[in-house]
Amino acid sequence: MSKRIKGERIDWLSSEILRIVCESGGECTTRDLTRETGIKNKRINYRYDILEEAELIETHQPDFDEELGQFPPKEVTLTEEGEKAVKLYDLARDDTDSLSVDDRLSRMESRLNRLEDELAHAYERIEELEQDDDLEIEKDETWGWNDSEVEF
């Protein structure tokens, strides 16, 4: 189920973007939003156009970062109208009862994608730590001693 704000159709994802930006102190980046929603940049950028047209947010693309060799994530700021909309439509609360089944499924899919990404990152980190631990064991074997042989 979507709402109309200033003539623009605001679906659950647009509402979610407004809520997250509001809860982030009125400012965040596309990276923050993709992390929170599990939605890809393309879909979020599409919502930016709708929300900017309704004057609910403003976006800014920082200049190319020579050191990183890429553009930093786009910055999003909630406008005064956006703050009013969040309060007026009570977007700050998680109101899944008013969502259609398709919107609920889409939201659940996004959350599942985010959890899968977080789990994959955790597994990668575990592997890194295990490799570091293996290096420590190899180093001990190379020098012919280990912690149990060292007396203090």
C-alpha distance (Angstrom), angle and dihedral (degrees) to the residues before:
residue distance angle dihedral
M1 . . .
S2 3.77 . .
K3 3.78 134.3 .
R4 3.78 129.0 -141.1
I5 3.78 115.0 -128.6
K6 3.79 117.2 179.5
G7 3.80 88.8 -16.5
E8 3.82 94.3 -54.0
R9 3.80 123.3 117.1
I10 3.77 107.1 -119.0
D11 3.81 110.9 -163.8
W12 3.79 126.8 -170.7
L13 3.81 93.4 -85.4
S14 3.80 93.1 51.3
S15 3.81 88.4 48.0
E16 3.79 89.3 49.0
I17 3.81 91.2 51.3
L18 3.81 90.7 51.6
R19 3.81 91.1 47.3
I20 3.82 94.0 49.6
V21 3.81 93.6 46.3
C22 3.81 89.6 48.9
E23 3.81 93.2 48.3
S24 3.82 89.2 48.4
G25 3.78 90.8 62.8
G26 3.80 94.9 -90.3
E27 3.82 95.7 -61.2
C28 3.79 136.2 75.5
T29 3.80 141.9 133.6
T30 3.77 135.7 -106.7
R31 3.82 87.5 -106.2
D32 3.82 89.8 57.9
L33 3.79 91.0 49.9
T34 3.81 95.0 47.9
R35 3.80 89.6 48.8
E36 3.81 92.4 50.0
T37 3.81 98.6 41.7
G38 3.79 102.9 29.8
I39 3.82 87.3 -133.3
K40 3.81 121.7 135.3
N41 3.84 121.5 -110.4
K42 3.81 93.7 -109.2
R43 3.81 93.5 61.2
I44 3.80 92.0 43.7
N45 3.81 92.4 49.0
Y46 3.81 89.2 51.5
R47 3.82 88.8 55.5
Y48 3.81 89.8 48.8
D49 3.80 88.8 63.3
I50 3.80 91.7 52.4
L51 3.80 93.9 44.9
E52 3.81 93.0 46.0
E53 3.80 90.7 49.2
A54 3.82 87.7 54.6
E55 3.84 88.1 47.8
L56 3.81 91.3 -122.5
I57 3.82 96.4 122.9
E58 3.77 140.0 17.4
T59 3.79 123.0 -147.3
H60 3.76 131.7 -157.7
Q61 3.79 128.5 -169.4
P62 3.82 109.6 -148.9
D63 3.80 118.6 -137.1
F64 3.79 121.7 -86.7
D65 3.81 111.6 -76.2
E66 3.81 107.6 -133.1
E67 3.82 93.1 -165.0
L68 3.80 93.8 52.9
G69 3.79 93.3 36.3
Q70 3.80 91.9 -133.3
F71 3.77 145.3 71.2
P72 3.82 114.4 -85.3
P73 3.81 115.9 -120.4
K74 3.78 117.0 -73.5
E75 3.82 113.3 -96.1
V76 3.80 119.9 -129.8
T77 3.80 125.8 -159.4
L78 3.79 126.4 -172.0
T79 3.81 111.7 -128.0
E80 3.79 125.1 -141.0
E81 3.82 87.6 -100.8
G82 3.80 88.7 50.9
E83 3.80 91.7 53.1
K84 3.80 89.7 50.5
A85 3.81 91.1 49.3
V86 3.80 92.1 51.0
K87 3.82 90.0 52.9
L88 3.82 95.9 39.1
Y89 3.80 95.5 49.6
D90 3.79 93.9 33.9
L91 3.78 91.2 -126.3
A92 3.79 90.9 159.7
R93 3.78 91.8 77.6
D94 3.78 124.2 71.7
D95 3.81 101.7 -113.1
T96 3.79 105.3 175.3
D97 3.81 93.2 155.5
S98 3.80 91.0 75.9
L99 3.82 93.3 51.1
S100 3.78 123.5 98.5
V101 3.79 117.9 -116.3
D102 3.83 89.9 -106.1
D103 3.81 91.2 52.7
R104 3.81 91.3 47.4
L105 3.81 91.0 50.4
S106 3.79 90.9 47.3
R107 3.80 90.5 50.0
M108 3.80 91.7 48.4
E109 3.81 90.7 48.3
S110 3.81 89.8 52.1
R111 3.78 91.8 49.8
L112 3.81 90.9 47.5
N113 3.82 90.5 50.4
R114 3.80 90.0 50.8
L115 3.81 91.6 49.6
E116 3.81 91.1 48.3
D117 3.81 89.9 51.6
E118 3.81 91.2 49.0
L119 3.80 91.0 48.4
A120 3.81 92.0 49.3
H121 3.81 89.4 50.2
A122 3.81 90.4 49.8
Y123 3.82 91.2 51.2
E124 3.81 90.5 49.4
R125 3.79 90.3 50.7
I126 3.80 91.5 48.9
E127 3.82 90.1 52.1
E128 3.82 90.4 49.6
L129 3.79 90.9 51.2
E130 3.80 92.2 46.9
Q131 3.81 90.3 50.9
D132 3.81 89.7 50.4
D133 3.80 88.7 50.2
D134 3.84 90.5 49.7
L135 3.81 89.2 52.2
E136 3.80 90.4 53.3
I137 3.81 90.6 52.1
E138 3.83 91.5 48.5
K139 3.80 90.3 49.0
D140 3.81 90.1 52.3
E141 3.80 91.7 49.6
T142 3.81 91.3 47.6
W143 3.79 92.3 55.5
G144 3.79 92.7 42.3
W145 3.77 98.2 -120.8
N146 3.76 139.6 84.1
D147 3.78 135.3 -165.9
S148 3.82 93.4 -88.6
E149 3.84 91.3 59.8
V150 3.79 96.3 51.1
E151 3.79 115.3 93.6
F152 3.78 122.3 -161.2
